[in-house]
Amino acid sequence: MYYDINKDTAEKTAELLLQINAIKLNPRNPFTWASGWKSPIYCDNRLILSFPAIRNYVRDEFSKNIEKQFGKPDVIAGVATGAIGIGMLVAESLGLPFVYVRPEPKKHGRQNQVEGFLQKGQNVVIVEDLISTGNSSLLAVEALRTAGANVKGMAAIFTYGFDVAQDNFENAKVDLFTLSNYQNLLNLALTKKYITEEEEQTLREWNSSPSTWSVEV
């Protein structure tokens, strides 16, 4: 299930991401994702690590809400590569061990997919930077479960809020908490005049059908 987001936290997180250009909105000249989708928004939350005050805010919000939503776990796991840095900060803040999960096992050596010390039966909360369809994030869940971990849930900085993502998380029986989401982002961006009402409409149309959207819509 998706946990409700605190409105103040969601709006502040969205504004901070816009301020540092971690989220870029460009409805007139859309980006192309690796999937081939055309998108009027691009999100690179790794930029957070370059701004100490913002990364500390994200760390503290994660630390507070992970305990609130999931209880204090035994281990924090970051999803490679985008969530390794922030995941380590959260683990340090909570005084917990940290591991990270590769997209696939290494081709050599011990062929690990989960890097770090993890014991079977330990409770793990996964930290992720961004949720789109949820497919790559849920590969990390699968890897941790295969390694014997009890995955309590996932905490992410931002989600696009696609229906397919919600379906994927429900089917995988994984609870998800995010600091902010697409709806809060658009509300904040319009209020603060990052976008016009016409651009907001374009952004909403994209979000309802991202795989088929085009700038001519």
C-alpha positions as CSV (number, residue, x, y, z in Angstrom):
1,M,0.0,0.0,0.0
2,Y,1.0,3.7,-0.4
3,Y,1.3,5.6,2.9
4,D,-0.2,9.0,3.1
5,I,2.3,11.8,2.7
6,N,2.5,14.7,5.1
7,K,1.4,17.7,3.0
8,D,4.0,20.1,4.4
9,T,6.8,17.6,3.9
10,A,5.6,16.8,0.4
11,E,5.4,20.5,-0.6
12,K,8.8,21.4,1.0
13,T,10.5,18.4,-0.6
14,A,9.0,19.3,-4.0
15,E,10.2,22.9,-3.7
16,L,13.7,21.9,-2.7
17,L,13.9,19.5,-5.7
18,L,12.8,22.3,-8.1
19,Q,15.2,24.8,-6.6
20,I,18.2,22.7,-7.3
21,N,16.9,21.5,-10.6
22,A,16.8,17.9,-9.4
23,I,13.3,18.0,-11.0
24,K,13.1,19.8,-14.3
25,L,9.7,20.7,-16.0
26,N,9.8,21.3,-19.7
27,P,6.4,20.6,-21.3
28,R,7.3,22.4,-24.6
29,N,10.6,20.5,-25.1
30,P,10.2,17.1,-23.5
31,F,12.9,14.7,-22.4
32,T,13.4,11.2,-23.7
33,W,13.7,8.5,-21.0
34,A,15.8,5.4,-21.4
35,S,12.5,3.5,-22.0
36,G,11.8,5.6,-25.0
37,W,8.9,7.5,-23.4
38,K,8.7,11.2,-24.1
39,S,8.3,13.1,-20.8
40,P,7.8,16.8,-19.9
41,I,9.5,16.1,-16.5
42,Y,13.0,14.8,-15.6
43,C,14.0,13.8,-12.1
44,D,17.6,13.3,-10.9
45,N,17.6,13.1,-7.1
46,R,21.3,12.3,-7.0
47,L,21.8,16.1,-7.1
48,I,20.6,16.2,-3.5
49,L,23.9,14.9,-2.3
50,S,25.7,18.0,-3.5
51,F,23.6,20.3,-1.2
52,P,24.3,19.6,2.5
53,A,21.3,21.3,3.9
54,I,18.9,19.6,1.5
55,R,20.5,16.1,1.9
56,N,20.3,16.5,5.7
57,Y,16.6,17.5,5.4
58,V,15.9,14.4,3.3
59,R,17.9,12.2,5.6
60,D,16.0,13.5,8.7
61,E,12.6,13.1,7.1
62,F,13.5,9.5,6.0
63,S,14.8,8.6,9.4
64,K,11.7,9.9,11.2
65,N,9.2,8.4,8.8
66,I,10.9,5.0,8.4
67,E,10.5,4.4,12.2
68,K,7.0,5.8,12.1
69,Q,5.7,3.7,9.2
70,F,7.7,0.5,9.4
71,G,9.2,0.4,12.9
72,K,13.0,0.5,13.3
73,P,14.5,-2.2,11.0
74,D,17.7,-4.2,11.5
75,V,19.3,-3.0,8.3
76,I,18.8,-0.1,5.7
77,A,19.3,-1.1,2.1
78,G,20.0,1.3,-0.7
79,V,19.1,0.7,-4.4
80,A,22.1,1.1,-6.6
81,T,23.2,3.5,-7.8
82,G,20.9,6.5,-7.1
83,A,20.0,5.6,-3.5
84,I,23.3,4.4,-2.2
85,G,24.4,7.8,-0.9
86,I,21.2,8.9,0.8
87,G,20.7,5.3,2.1
88,M,24.0,5.4,3.8
89,L,23.1,8.8,5.4
90,V,19.8,7.3,6.7
91,A,21.5,4.2,8.1
92,E,24.1,6.4,9.9
93,S,21.3,8.6,11.3
94,L,19.5,5.6,12.7
95,G,22.6,3.8,13.9
96,L,22.0,0.8,11.6
97,P,24.0,-1.4,9.3
98,F,23.8,-0.6,5.6
99,V,23.8,-2.8,2.4
100,Y,23.1,-1.9,-1.2
101,V,21.4,-3.9,-4.0
102,R,22.8,-4.1,-7.5
103,P,20.4,-4.3,-10.5
104,E,21.8,-7.8,-11.2
105,P,24.4,-10.0,-9.6
106,K,28.1,-9.3,-10.4
107,K,29.5,-11.4,-13.2
108,H,32.7,-12.3,-11.3
109,G,34.0,-12.9,-7.9
110,R,31.3,-13.9,-5.4
111,Q,28.6,-12.8,-7.9
112,N,26.8,-10.8,-5.2
113,Q,23.7,-8.8,-5.9
114,V,23.3,-7.7,-2.3
115,E,26.5,-6.0,-1.1
116,G,27.3,-5.9,2.6
117,F,26.6,-8.0,5.6
118,L,23.0,-9.3,5.8
119,Q,21.7,-12.2,7.9
120,K,18.7,-14.3,7.0
121,G,15.6,-13.1,8.9
122,Q,16.7,-9.6,9.4
123,N,14.1,-6.8,9.0
124,V,15.1,-4.5,6.1
125,V,13.7,-1.1,4.9
126,I,14.8,-0.2,1.4
127,V,15.7,3.4,0.5
128,E,15.1,4.5,-3.1
129,D,15.5,7.8,-4.8
130,L,12.7,7.7,-7.4
131,I,9.7,5.5,-8.3
132,S,8.5,5.4,-11.9
133,T,6.9,2.1,-12.9
134,G,8.4,0.4,-9.8
135,N,10.0,-2.4,-11.8
136,S,13.6,-1.7,-11.0
137,S,12.8,-1.0,-7.4
138,L,11.0,-4.2,-6.9
139,L,13.9,-6.2,-8.4
140,A,15.8,-5.0,-5.3
141,V,13.0,-6.3,-3.1
142,E,13.2,-9.7,-4.8
143,A,17.0,-9.8,-4.4
144,L,16.7,-9.1,-0.7
145,R,13.9,-11.6,-0.2
146,T,16.0,-14.2,-2.0
147,A,18.9,-13.4,0.4
148,G,16.5,-14.2,3.3
149,A,15.6,-10.7,4.4
150,N,12.2,-9.7,5.7
151,V,11.5,-6.6,3.7
152,K,9.3,-4.3,5.9
153,G,8.8,-1.7,3.1
154,M,10.4,0.9,0.9
155,A,10.9,4.7,1.4
156,A,11.5,6.9,-1.7
157,I,12.1,10.5,-2.2
158,F,9.7,11.0,-5.1
159,T,7.1,9.0,-7.1
160,Y,5.5,9.9,-10.4
161,G,2.3,8.2,-9.1
162,F,1.7,6.0,-12.1
163,D,-1.2,3.5,-11.7
164,V,1.1,0.8,-13.0
165,A,3.5,1.4,-10.1
166,Q,0.8,1.1,-7.5
167,D,-0.4,-2.1,-9.1
168,N,3.2,-3.5,-9.1
169,F,3.8,-2.7,-5.4
170,E,0.5,-4.2,-4.4
171,N,1.1,-7.3,-6.4
172,A,4.6,-7.6,-4.8
173,K,3.0,-7.0,-1.3
174,V,5.4,-4.1,-0.6
175,D,4.4,-1.0,1.4
176,L,5.7,2.3,-0.1
177,F,6.3,5.6,1.6
178,T,7.5,8.7,-0.3
179,L,8.4,12.1,0.8
180,S,6.7,13.8,-2.1
181,N,4.8,12.9,-5.3
182,Y,3.6,14.2,-8.6
183,Q,0.4,15.7,-7.4
184,N,2.1,17.7,-4.7
185,L,4.8,18.7,-7.2
186,L,2.3,20.1,-9.7
187,N,0.3,22.0,-7.0
188,L,3.5,23.6,-5.7
189,A,4.9,24.3,-9.1
190,L,1.7,26.1,-10.2
191,T,1.4,28.1,-6.9
192,K,5.1,29.2,-7.1
193,K,4.8,30.0,-10.8
194,Y,7.3,27.4,-12.0
195,I,4.7,26.5,-14.6
196,T,1.6,28.1,-16.1
197,E,-1.9,26.6,-15.9
198,E,-1.6,25.5,-19.5
199,E,1.7,23.7,-18.7
200,E,0.1,22.1,-15.7
201,Q,-2.7,20.7,-17.9
202,T,0.0,19.2,-20.2
203,L,1.8,17.7,-17.3
204,R,-1.4,16.1,-16.0
205,E,-2.2,14.7,-19.4
206,W,1.2,13.1,-19.6
207,N,0.9,11.5,-16.2
208,S,-2.4,9.9,-17.0
209,S,-0.9,8.1,-20.1
210,P,2.9,8.4,-20.1
211,S,3.7,5.6,-22.5
212,T,1.6,7.1,-25.4
213,W,1.9,10.9,-24.6
214,S,3.5,13.2,-27.1
215,V,4.1,16.9,-27.1
216,E,1.4,17.4,-29.7
217,V,-1.3,16.1,-27.3
